[in-house]
Amino acid sequence: MLQDIAPYTYCNAMRFAPPDPDDLVLACAPGGVFARVESGMLILPTVGQCTGISRWTYAFSIDRTRYFLPGQLPQVPGFSLISHYRALGPKQTVYACAVGESLTRWYTGNRQTHDPQHHRTGPGLSRVRPNRLSQDLPCGHRGRVPRQSAPADQIRRPQLPALRAGGRLSRDRGDH
């Protein structure tokens, strides 16, 4: 299976960290992932090899290797879009590329407006409001959007059955 990368550990905890020159780049496009193949092994470019890119997004890490998404497709000699990479190795790099493609699709389809007063609308766009989480998060995660609650005296509470002595239920109709 693609996700079987043991003994390596995938960590997708959110971090706001700038990239180091040795961190790997997950540059994905509809045609595949930006990489090169050497002896059946998939090689990703490093941040240090990708010059001229000013915006980086931390994606995840596998063990101590951090992966970043670039703000644009880099131009690095020797690297190109590879579409059929799943049969290549190493397995943790192949898995990273598959997750990178998924994240790229999510970020491309869910660009947020920088104006917090406007809600995004349109097909395939999530409901994002100021100071709230998105309901549509990458990789199938579902965020919880907190609701504004009514004052305590306006909240309708459902009638729950009450227990009678002996463990029998009563609908609280005065028959106990």
C-alpha positions in Angstrom: 0.0 0.0 0.0 1.1 3.5 -0.8 0.8 4.7 2.9 3.0 1.8 4.3 6.2 3.7 4.8 7.4 2.0 8.0 9.8 2.5 9.7 9.4 6.1 8.7 6.9 8.4 10.5 4.6 10.9 8.7 3.7 14.0 10.7 1.2 16.5 9.4 1.1 18.8 12.4 0.7 22.5 11.3 3.9 24.5 11.6 4.7 28.0 10.5 8.3 27.5 9.8 10.5 29.0 7.1 12.3 26.4 4.9 15.9 25.5 5.2 18.0 25.1 2.0 18.1 21.3 2.6 14.3 20.9 2.9 12.5 19.1 0.0 10.2 20.7 -2.5 6.8 19.2 -3.5 6.0 21.1 -6.7 3.0 19.4 -8.2 0.9 20.2 -11.3 -1.9 18.4 -13.1 0.7 16.5 -15.1 2.5 15.0 -12.0 5.3 16.0 -9.6 8.4 18.1 -10.3 11.3 15.7 -9.8 13.9 13.6 -11.6 14.5 9.8 -11.7 17.9 8.3 -11.1 18.3 4.4 -11.1 14.6 3.9 -10.4 14.7 6.4 -7.5 12.6 9.5 -7.4 14.7 12.6 -6.5 13.0 15.8 -5.4 14.6 19.3 -5.6 15.7 21.0 -2.4 14.6 24.5 -1.4 18.2 25.7 -2.0 18.0 24.6 -5.7 14.8 26.5 -6.3 15.8 30.1 -6.7 13.3 33.0 -7.3 10.5 31.6 -5.2 9.4 33.9 -2.4 6.4 32.0 -1.0 6.7 28.6 0.7 4.0 26.6 2.6 5.1 24.0 5.1 3.3 20.7 4.1 4.4 17.9 6.5 7.5 16.0 7.6 8.5 12.3 7.3 10.9 11.7 10.2 13.3 14.6 10.1 12.8 15.5 6.4 10.5 18.5 5.9 8.5 19.1 2.7 7.4 22.5 1.4 5.0 23.5 -1.3 6.3 26.4 -3.5 4.2 29.4 -4.5 4.9 28.6 -8.1 6.4 25.8 -10.2 10.2 26.1 -10.0 12.6 26.0 -12.9 15.5 23.8 -11.9 17.8 22.2 -14.5 17.5 18.4 -14.6 14.1 18.3 -13.1 10.7 18.0 -14.9 7.2 16.8 -14.3 7.0 13.1 -13.7 3.6 11.6 -14.0 4.1 7.8 -13.4 6.1 7.8 -10.2 4.2 5.3 -7.9 6.3 2.3 -9.0 9.5 4.1 -8.2 11.3 4.4 -4.8 12.1 5.2 -2.1 8.6 4.5 -0.7 8.6 7.6 1.7 9.3 9.9 -1.3 6.6 8.3 -3.4 4.1 8.7 -0.5 5.3 12.3 0.0 4.6 13.1 -3.7 1.1 11.5 -3.5 0.2 13.6 -0.4 1.8 16.7 -2.1 -0.5 16.2 -5.1 -3.5 16.0 -2.8 -2.5 19.2 -0.9 -1.8 21.1 -4.1 -5.3 20.2 -5.4 -6.8 21.4 -2.1 -4.8 24.6 -2.0 -5.6 25.4 -5.7 -9.3 24.8 -5.2 -9.6 26.6 -1.8 -7.8 29.9 -2.2 -9.1 32.3 0.5 -9.8 35.9 0.0 -7.7 38.2 2.0 -10.7 40.4 2.8 -12.2 39.0 6.0 -15.5 40.8 5.3 -16.3 38.7 2.2 -17.4 35.1 2.2 -16.3 32.9 -0.6 -18.9 31.6 -2.9 -19.0 29.4 -5.9 -18.8 25.7 -6.8 -16.4 23.6 -4.7 -15.5 26.4 -2.3 -15.8 25.9 1.4 -17.5 28.1 3.9 -14.8 30.2 5.6 -15.6 33.0 7.9 -13.5 35.3 10.0 -12.1 33.7 13.2 -13.5 30.3 12.2 -12.1 27.1 10.9 -12.8 25.8 7.4 -15.2 22.9 7.1 -13.2 21.5 4.2 -9.6 20.8 5.2 -7.0 18.9 3.2 -6.7 15.1 3.1 -10.3 14.4 4.1 -10.1 16.1 7.5 -13.2 17.9 8.5 -12.9 21.0 10.6 -15.6 22.1 13.1 -17.1 25.5 12.5 -18.3 26.9 15.9 -21.8 28.2 15.9 -22.9 31.3 17.8 -25.2 30.2 20.6 -28.4 31.8 21.7 -28.8 33.2 25.2 -29.4 30.5 27.9 -33.0 31.4 28.4 -33.8 30.8 24.6 -32.2 27.4 24.3 -34.8 24.6 23.8 -33.7 21.4 25.6 -35.1 18.1 24.4 -37.3 16.1 26.9 -35.3 13.1 27.9 -36.8 10.0 29.5 -36.4 9.9 33.2 -35.5 6.7 35.1 -38.0 5.4 37.6 -37.0 3.4 40.7 -36.2 -0.1 39.5 -34.4 1.2 36.3 -37.5 1.5 34.1 -37.9 4.6 31.8 -40.7 7.1 32.2 -41.6 9.8 29.7 -42.2 12.2 32.6 -46.0 12.3 32.0 -46.8 12.1 35.7 -47.2 8.3 35.7 -44.4 7.5 38.1 
